Amino acid sequence: MLKDKGPVKHLNRNRKALMIEAILEDHLDTEIINFKILDVGTGNAQIIKHFSNNNECFAVDTQQPTSLCDKVNFSLVTSEKLPFNDQEFDIVISHHVIEHVENQGVHLSEISRVMREDSITYIACPNKGSPLMKGHIGNDLVPTAKTLREMLVASGFNLTEYYTAFLSNPSKFYCDISLGRYFPSWFIRLFMRWYPSQCYLLRKNGD
């Protein structure tokens, strides 16, 4: 079940949507058009609303968003279980959700269940091991970089780490941090365990 533990820093969700779109397009080498997309833990629904003009979009959360778009199919949930059939979605988004989820293993297994065999999941969350992490005071559900990676692998995913690319190419990925303008990506990657956020694209093993 989703938990609202610890104050967090609320960032511009429209900018986050552009960032997620840029990451997906970079990895898939195509525009995000005509996909069936699920946003898990949609919050104010601004991220999924961004994708809804060109895609078939669905969202779930424990509370109804106050500004839900008519083009987004929204469902209330009371646990990590998702009210969808197996292999239903091309893209799944879990943006800063897992750190609010009591049973993180079920959260990941449900994402895997609704993914089609050739689909992809974007997942991001804060890094408990980073001295730069903001918010989430008292939230013991926030994983470290090592813990998150272990959970993702144990859940049967192949991982592509993207926060390094995010930092290395700030203009492309709508990043406010300018490290990529001054340091090469191999140097930035040396500090991966201290990144304030973690970001992966996931595919099922065998894809």
N, C-alpha and C positions, 0 to 999 in steps of 0.2 A: 504494500500500500504506500502511496505517496505521502511523504512527511514534509512539513514546512518547518524545518529546524534551522535556526540561526539566520541572522540578517545577511542579505546578499546585496551586492552592488548591481543595480538595475541598469543595463546598458541599452543602447538604441537597438531595438529588435529589427527595424528595417535594415539597418546596416549589417546586422548579423545574418539576415536573410540573403543579402547580396554576397556576403562572405561564403555562406554555405553553398549558394548557387555556383560561385566561382570555383570552389573546391570540387564540387561534383562535376562541373563541366571540364575542369582540367583533367580529372581522373578518367572520365568517360569519353573525353574528346568529342563531345557533342553538346548542343544546346539542350537545356532541360525543357523539353516540349513533348507532349503526348505521353507522359509517364503517369502511372498510378502511384501516388505518394501518400504515405502515412506519417503524421507528426505525433509522436508519443509524448504526452505531457506538454501540450501546446501552449499553456499559459494564456497570454492575451491574444493568441492566434495570429499575431502579426507575421511570423515567419511563414506559416503555411498559406496565409492570405497572399503573400508575395508570389507563391508558385501557382495559385489557383486560376490565373488568367489563361495559362497554357497547358494545364495538367488536370487530371482528375484527382481531387485532393480530399483526404480524410484526416480527422484529428480526434484525439482522446485526451481527457483530463478528469480530475476528480471534482472540478468545478466548471460551471458554464462560463466561457469567456464573455466579457461584457460587450465586445465589439466583433462578434463573429460574422464572417462574410457569408453571404448566401451561397457562394460557390463551394464552400467547404462543408463536407458531411461530418458533423460532430456527434460524438457519443460520450456520455458520462460513464466513467468506470469507478469501481470501488476497490480495485486491487490491481496487481500487475497483469492479470489476465486480460487479453485483448479480444474484443467481440467480433473477430473476423475469421474467415476460413483459412486453412493452410495455403501457403504459397499464393497469396493474393496481391502482393505489392512489388512494384519495380524498385522503389526507393523508400527507405524508412529513415526518419530523422529522430534522433534522441539527443536534443541539445540541452545540456546542463540539467538533466533529469535524474540520472542514476544516483546522484548524491542525495536525492530526496526519496529514494525507493528503499523500503525496508528489506525486501527480498530481491537482491540484485541479480541472483542467479535466475530467478523466474523471469525477471524483466528481460534478460538477455535471451533466455530460451524462447520466450514468446515472440521476441523480435525475429529470431531465427525461424520460428515456425511459420510466420506470415510472409517471410521473404520467398520470392520465387528463386529457382535454382541459379539464375543468372543475375539476380538483383544485388543491390548494394545498400548498406546502411552507413549513414553518417552518425558518429557518436562523439560527443565532447563533454568534458566535465572538468572541474578544478582538480588541482594536484595537491593533496594534503601535505606532501613532502616539500613543497616549495615555500621559501620565505617570502615570496612575492604574492602568494594567494591572498585574495581579499574576500571578506565576508565569511559566512558559514561558521561563525563563532559557536562553539559547542556542538557542532554537527559531526558526530563520529562516523557517519556514513560516507563521508568524502574519502575516496580511495587515494592511495599514493600512486605514483606512476607505475611502480613495480606491481602493486596489487591489481590495478586495472588491467594491465597487460596480461597478467596471469589469468584473470577472470575471463577475458575475451578469448584467449587461447583455449582455456578449459571448456568454454561454451561452443567450441567447434568453428571458430572464425579464422580466416586468413586476414592479416592486418596490414594496412598501409598507413604509416604514421604521417600526419599532415601538418602538425603544428610547426615543424621545422620549415616546411615550404611556406607556411603562413608568415613566419618571421622573416624568411629569406627574400620574399618578394612582396613587400607590403602594399605596393600600388595595385598589384594584380588581385590580391586577396582581401583588400579593404582593411588592412591592419594599421592600427594607430601607432605601433611600435616600429621604429626606424632602423632596427639592427641590420636588416638586410642591405641597407645602403652603405654600410661601413665594414661588414664582416661577411666572409663567404659561408655558405651553408654548412660545410664540414666543421667549421669552427663553432658555429651556433649549436650544432648537434652535440658538441661536447658537454653542453649544459642542460641536456634534455631532462635529467632527473629533477632539475630546479625550475622547469617551465611552470608558470602559474596555472596554465590550462593544458589539457591533454586533448588531442583530436585524432581520430582514426576513421578510415573508411574500412568497412568490414564486408567480406564475402564469405559464403559458406565454404568449408573445406571441399576441395575438388573443383571449385569454379575457376 
